[in-house]
């Protein structure tokens, strides 16, 4: 899950305009009765979006799929997925979903922002940030940090088209830096299950309908690396009034303390392997980089 879709559900907890973009508006938080831990697990049952690369898809090609497989091997369990589009009420229709006399269909969400109150959040396993992405060779090669956009020649700056998701930190940043006129807004949530956040790079940016995009780092890194057009990715630093970096964790049901502790122990033991997966997918990791260009 990206911080953006989760942010609507926790806006009172974290006053940032939508966190990220990839993932969900879950509805208002509700108090939950404790759920007892299951005595025996026959599979690692993961709640996922079926079409949300770089995080997850039905072909198990995403970051969260790879990490789930790592966890499955650690637990000695097969990994199964229960898929539901990360639109409205994702948690209610996956992690909390239970018919009378039946079991829950899944037991863990592999990516939620720290502070997301719809689930019991584990210790974080990575911290990333939004990033500025633009094609090389199209007039922005001299930009080495997002702040350089303001230093462009006035005529070039006025022509600039920067794609951002509505109600995201990127929108706030444009306002703060007097670049609102250059912003091209994209809808954060789309009813079409075939739509995915990476289209802003894979389709819009590659085709030249926008000159640059500011998106959540994992999306930026993944789609820049697989783009047919060489891309530069510049991680963005948080600043007063605009928060770009967020810690990401996993989510389980409230009351399942032993399961949460087990998950956290695996995160701690397998942090090096998790880090390797994130690096392979081009995720900008705040702890190890500040402003570097990701080369294709």
SEMIMI-404639 format. One line per 2 residues: number of its first residue (from 0); their letters; for each residue y, x, z of C-alpha. Coordinates in nm, 4 decimals, decimal comma. Layout:
NUM = A = Y X Z ~ ...;
END
This chain:
0 = XX = 0,0000 0,0000 0,0000 ~ 0,3474 0,1228 -0,0732;
2 = XX = 0,6290 0,0920 0,1776 ~ 0,8241 -0,1471 -0,0447;
4 = XX = 0,5930 -0,4441 -0,0513 ~ 0,5138 -0,3989 0,3153;
6 = XX = 0,8772 -0,3836 0,4140 ~ 0,9542 -0,7508 0,3829;
8 = XX = 0,6955 -0,8307 0,6465 ~ 0,8452 -0,5816 0,8909;
10 = XX = 1,2150 -0,5859 0,8028 ~ 1,3090 -0,6811 1,1579;
12 = XX = 1,1143 -0,3802 1,2827 ~ 1,2470 -0,1279 1,0319;
14 = XX = 1,5890 -0,2241 0,8912 ~ 1,5594 -0,0590 0,5491;
16 = XX = 1,5935 -0,2824 0,2440 ~ 1,2375 -0,2880 0,0996;
18 = XX = 1,0482 0,0273 0,1481 ~ 0,8665 0,1120 -0,1584;
20 = XX = 0,7165 -0,0545 -0,4455 ~ 0,3707 -0,0829 -0,5010;
22 = XX = 0,2591 -0,3206 -0,2773 ~ 0,3160 -0,6316 -0,0869;
24 = XX = 0,5127 -0,8987 0,0835 ~ 0,2741 -1,0226 0,3445;
26 = XX = 0,4708 -1,2970 0,5146 ~ 0,5866 -1,3199 0,8743;
28 = XX = 0,3915 -1,1459 1,1456 ~ 0,1810 -1,3619 1,3756;
30 = XX = 0,0223 -1,2993 1,7097 ~ -0,3516 -1,2453 1,6813;
32 = XX = -0,6381 -1,2842 1,9229 ~ -0,8323 -0,9613 1,9783;
34 = XX = -1,1226 -0,9189 1,7371 ~ -1,4357 -0,7607 1,8840;
36 = XX = -1,5709 -0,4463 1,7200 ~ -1,8760 -0,4961 1,5044;
38 = XX = -2,1784 -0,3334 1,6685 ~ -2,3168 -0,1950 1,3435;
40 = XX = -2,1608 -0,1248 1,0051 ~ -2,3773 -0,1325 0,6954;
42 = XX = -2,0919 -0,0359 0,4613 ~ -1,7355 0,0858 0,4676;
44 = XX = -1,5691 -0,2333 0,3462 ~ -1,2261 -0,1653 0,2029;
46 = XX = -0,9491 -0,4163 0,1275 ~ -0,7765 -0,3154 -0,1956;
48 = XX = -0,5539 -0,4156 -0,4842 ~ -0,7653 -0,4249 -0,8036;
50 = XX = -0,4839 -0,2940 -1,0277 ~ -0,2497 -0,0645 -0,8402;
52 = XX = -0,2868 0,2951 -0,9525 ~ -0,2295 0,5551 -0,8275;
54 = XX = -0,3563 0,3870 -0,5102 ~ -0,6536 0,1731 -0,6118;
56 = XX = -0,8259 -0,0166 -0,8902 ~ -1,1614 -0,1788 -0,9633;
58 = XX = -1,2889 0,1420 -1,1228 ~ -1,2261 0,3272 -0,7927;
60 = XX = -0,9930 0,5768 -0,9640 ~ -0,7080 0,5791 -0,7122;
62 = XX = -0,5980 0,7942 -0,4207 ~ -0,7141 0,5383 -0,1665;
64 = XX = -1,0489 0,4982 -0,3451 ~ -1,1083 0,8718 -0,3286;
66 = XX = -1,0184 0,8831 0,0394 ~ -1,2418 0,5821 0,1072;
68 = XX = -1,5325 0,7643 -0,0598 ~ -1,4614 1,0644 0,1631;
70 = XX = -1,4727 0,8372 0,4675 ~ -1,7927 0,6737 0,3456;
72 = XX = -1,9646 1,0125 0,3239 ~ -1,8401 1,1020 0,6715;
74 = XX = -1,9758 0,7743 0,8097 ~ -2,2976 0,7897 0,6091;
76 = XX = -2,2188 0,4468 0,4629 ~ -2,1791 0,3089 0,1107;
78 = XX = -1,8267 0,2010 0,0190 ~ -1,7640 -0,1555 -0,0939;
80 = XX = -1,4370 -0,3177 -0,1969 ~ -1,2878 -0,6612 -0,1517;
82 = XX = -1,0077 -0,6981 -0,4045 ~ -0,6987 -0,9155 -0,3905;
84 = XX = -0,3626 -0,8540 -0,5636 ~ -0,1077 -0,7095 -0,3245;
86 = XX = 0,1413 -0,9879 -0,3666 ~ 0,2068 -1,2566 -0,1084;
88 = XX = -0,0252 -1,2795 0,1936 ~ -0,2418 -0,9793 0,1059;
90 = XX = -0,3437 -0,9096 0,4662 ~ -0,4106 -1,2765 0,5394;
92 = XX = -0,6373 -1,2966 0,2342 ~ -0,8248 -0,9717 0,2954;
94 = XX = -0,8317 -0,8064 0,6375 ~ -0,7794 -1,1344 0,8266;
96 = XX = -0,9770 -1,3598 0,5937 ~ -1,2806 -1,5182 0,7576;
98 = XX = -1,4614 -1,8401 0,6821 ~ -1,6375 -2,0259 0,9662;
100 = XX = -1,9770 -1,8711 1,0263 ~ -1,9076 -1,5836 0,7888;
102 = XX = -1,8036 -1,2234 0,8394 ~ -1,4789 -1,0574 0,7373;
104 = XX = -1,5007 -0,9370 0,3749 ~ -1,3354 -0,6014 0,4515;
106 = XX = -1,2440 -0,3917 0,7536 ~ -0,9745 -0,1429 0,6537;
108 = XX = -0,6639 -0,1099 0,4381 ~ -0,6401 0,2529 0,3246;
110 = XX = -0,2612 0,2743 0,2954 ~ 0,0073 0,1068 0,5104;
112 = XX = 0,3441 0,2369 0,6328 ~ 0,3681 0,3418 0,9961;
114 = XX = 0,5370 0,0535 1,1776 ~ 0,3783 -0,2183 0,9612;
116 = XX = 0,3002 -0,4877 1,2174 ~ 0,0580 -0,7030 1,0205;
118 = XX = -0,2245 -0,4629 1,1150 ~ -0,3187 -0,2178 1,3881;
120 = XX = -0,1865 0,1040 1,2354 ~ -0,3732 0,4338 1,2726;
122 = XX = -0,2230 0,7769 1,3044 ~ -0,0516 0,8780 0,9777;
124 = XX = -0,2369 1,0875 0,7228 ~ 0,0542 1,1794 0,4966;
126 = XX = 0,4283 1,1567 0,4602 ~ 0,5915 1,1169 0,1210;
128 = XX = 0,9297 1,0272 -0,0176 ~ 1,0940 0,8590 -0,3117;
130 = XX = 1,1533 1,0765 -0,6156 ~ 1,3812 1,0941 -0,9167;
132 = XX = 1,1809 1,1121 -1,2407 ~ 1,3146 1,1894 -1,5871;
134 = XX = 1,1805 1,3204 -1,9204 ~ 1,2499 1,6811 -2,0051;
136 = XX = 1,4465 1,7537 -2,3191 ~ 1,6497 1,4335 -2,3134;
138 = XX = 1,9755 1,5569 -2,1676 ~ 1,9002 1,5853 -1,7953;
140 = XX = 1,7326 1,9270 -1,7848 ~ 2,0236 2,0684 -1,5836;
142 = XX = 1,9592 1,8230 -1,3011 ~ 1,7800 1,9982 -1,0146;
144 = XX = 1,8576 1,7427 -0,7420 ~ 1,9500 1,3748 -0,7418;
146 = XX = 2,3031 1,4637 -0,6357 ~ 2,3516 1,6408 -0,9701;
148 = XX = 2,3680 1,3018 -1,1409 ~ 2,7171 1,2562 -1,0017;
150 = XX = 2,8252 1,5909 -1,1464 ~ 2,7384 1,4967 -1,5038;
152 = XX = 3,0198 1,4731 -1,7541 ~ 3,1873 1,1313 -1,7149;
154 = XX = 3,0804 1,0118 -2,0600 ~ 2,7161 1,1070 -1,9981;
156 = XX = 2,7175 0,9590 -1,6488 ~ 2,8539 0,6289 -1,7774;
158 = XX = 2,5741 0,6076 -2,0364 ~ 2,3064 0,6875 -1,7807;
160 = XX = 2,0418 0,4195 -1,7136 ~ 1,8504 0,4640 -1,3873;
162 = XX = 1,5549 0,2326 -1,3293 ~ 1,5028 0,1126 -0,9722;
164 = XX = 1,3046 -0,1618 -0,8051 ~ 1,5119 -0,4383 -0,6552;
166 = XX = 1,5771 -0,4240 -0,2810 ~ 1,4414 -0,0718 -0,2483;
168 = XX = 1,6016 0,2378 -0,0919 ~ 1,6820 0,3487 -0,4466;
170 = XX = 1,9139 0,0501 -0,4851 ~ 2,0892 0,1443 -0,1614;
172 = XX = 2,1278 0,5009 -0,2838 ~ 2,2956 0,3882 -0,6068;
174 = XX = 2,5435 0,1847 -0,4046 ~ 2,6152 0,4734 -0,1691;
176 = XX = 2,6806 0,7144 -0,4559 ~ 2,8864 0,4845 -0,6791;
178 = XX = 2,6171 0,4620 -0,9452 ~ 2,5562 0,0874 -0,9349;
180 = XX = 2,6742 0,0446 -1,2934 ~ 2,4067 0,2910 -1,4033;
182 = XX = 2,1260 0,1043 -1,2278 ~ 1,8666 -0,0961 -1,4208;
184 = XX = 1,6862 -0,3280 -1,1747 ~ 1,3165 -0,4095 -1,2023;
186 = XX = 1,1378 -0,6852 -1,0156 ~ 0,9446 -0,5605 -0,7156;
188 = XX = 0,6890 -0,8417 -0,7131 ~ 0,5415 -0,9934 -1,0258;
190 = XX = 0,3049 -1,2895 -1,0393 ~ 0,1142 -1,1274 -1,3275;
192 = XX = -0,1871 -0,9424 -1,1776 ~ -0,1929 -0,7151 -1,4815;
194 = XX = 0,1503 -0,5772 -1,3923 ~ 0,1665 -0,2560 -1,1865;
196 = XX = 0,4589 -0,0502 -1,0497 ~ 0,3799 0,2566 -1,2606;
198 = XX = 0,4898 0,0713 -1,5732 ~ 0,8481 0,1725 -1,4940;
200 = XX = 0,7470 0,5285 -1,5896 ~ 0,4503 0,4751 -1,8199;
202 = XX = 0,6280 0,2206 -2,0388 ~ 1,0005 0,2021 -1,9676;
204 = XX = 1,0831 0,5688 -1,9109 ~ 0,8500 0,7096 -2,1757;
206 = XX = 0,9877 0,4660 -2,4343 ~ 1,3470 0,5638 -2,3540;
208 = XX = 1,4591 0,2223 -2,2320 ~ 1,5824 0,4014 -1,9210;
210 = XX = 1,6863 0,7664 -1,8754 ~ 1,5512 0,8160 -1,5244;
212 = XX = 1,3764 0,6248 -1,2470 ~ 1,3780 0,6438 -0,8682;
214 = XX = 1,0398 0,5369 -0,7317 ~ 0,7993 0,5973 -0,4447;
216 = XX = 0,6692 0,9548 -0,4643 ~ 0,2968 0,8906 -0,5252;
218 = XX = 0,3867 0,6672 -0,8204 ~ 0,6303 0,9259 -0,9531;
220 = XX = 0,3886 1,2169 -0,9281 ~ 0,0884 1,0370 -1,0737;
222 = XX = 0,2537 0,8814 -1,3776 ~ 0,4627 1,1898 -1,4523;
224 = XX = 0,1472 1,4008 -1,4695 ~ -0,0288 1,1682 -1,7108;
226 = XX = 0,2754 1,0979 -1,9269 ~ 0,2629 1,2029 -2,2946;
228 = XX = 0,6271 1,3054 -2,2490 ~ 0,6821 1,6034 -2,0130;
230 = XX = 0,8479 1,4801 -1,6950 ~ 1,0358 1,6360 -1,4040;
232 = XX = 0,9870 1,4903 -1,0558 ~ 1,2492 1,5660 -0,7903;
234 = XX = 1,1638 1,4445 -0,4371 ~ 1,4638 1,2871 -0,2656;
236 = XX = 1,5748 1,3615 0,0889 ~ 1,6736 1,0862 0,3293;
238 = XX = 2,0413 1,0757 0,4183 ~ 2,2597 0,8708 0,6527;
240 = XX = 2,2219 0,5076 0,5555 ~ 1,9355 0,5622 0,3110;
242 = XX = 1,5829 0,6438 0,4204 ~ 1,3511 0,7724 0,1477;
244 = XX = 1,0574 0,9303 0,3324 ~ 0,7848 0,7366 0,5118;
246 = XX = 0,4649 0,8141 0,6970 ~ 0,1562 0,6419 0,5617;
248 = XX = -0,1447 0,5441 0,7688 ~ -0,4434 0,3081 0,7561;
250 = XX = -0,4699 -0,0427 0,8951 ~ -0,7454 -0,2230 1,0841;
252 = XX = -0,7602 -0,5548 1,2676 ~ -0,5970 -0,5848 1,6082;
254 = XX = -0,8464 -0,5585 1,8925 ~ -1,0900 -0,3285 1,7111;
256 = XX = -1,0052 -0,0273 1,9238 ~ -1,3303 0,1644 1,8797;
258 = XX = -1,3155 0,1265 1,5021 ~ -0,9556 0,2435 1,4964;
260 = XX = -1,0445 0,5468 1,7081 ~ -1,3319 0,6269 1,4744;
262 = XX = -1,1015 0,6085 1,1719 ~ -0,8426 0,8280 1,3412;
264 = XX = -1,1057 1,0861 1,4294 ~ -1,2068 1,1074 1,0624;
266 = XX = -0,8431 1,1420 0,9571 ~ -0,8109 1,4356 1,1955;
268 = XX = -1,1374 1,6025 1,0901 ~ -1,0865 1,5530 0,7180;
270 = XX = -0,7122 1,6121 0,6917 ~ -0,7640 1,9150 0,4661;
272 = XX = -0,9732 1,7145 0,2186 ~ -0,7253 1,4259 0,2315;
274 = XX = -0,4438 1,6706 0,1626 ~ -0,6357 1,8078 -0,1368;
276 = XX = -0,6768 1,4588 -0,2838 ~ -0,3070 1,3829 -0,2402;
278 = XX = -0,2152 1,7127 -0,4058 ~ -0,4526 1,6465 -0,6948;
280 = XX = -0,2730 1,3170 -0,7611 ~ 0,0692 1,4847 -0,7532;
282 = XX = 0,1932 1,3173 -0,4341 ~ 0,5167 1,4793 -0,3087;
284 = XX = 0,4377 1,5699 0,0517 ~ 0,7467 1,5989 0,2676;
286 = XX = 0,5920 1,8457 0,5114 ~ 0,5385 2,1073 0,2437;
288 = XX = 0,8160 2,0530 -0,0075 ~ 1,1770 1,9434 -0,0157;
290 = XX = 1,3097 1,9564 -0,3705 ~ 1,0744 2,0967 -0,6324;
292 = XX = 1,0057 2,0036 -0,9903 ~ 0,6515 1,8858 -1,0609;
294 = XX = 0,5472 2,0260 -1,3931 ~ 0,3141 1,8313 -1,6183;
END
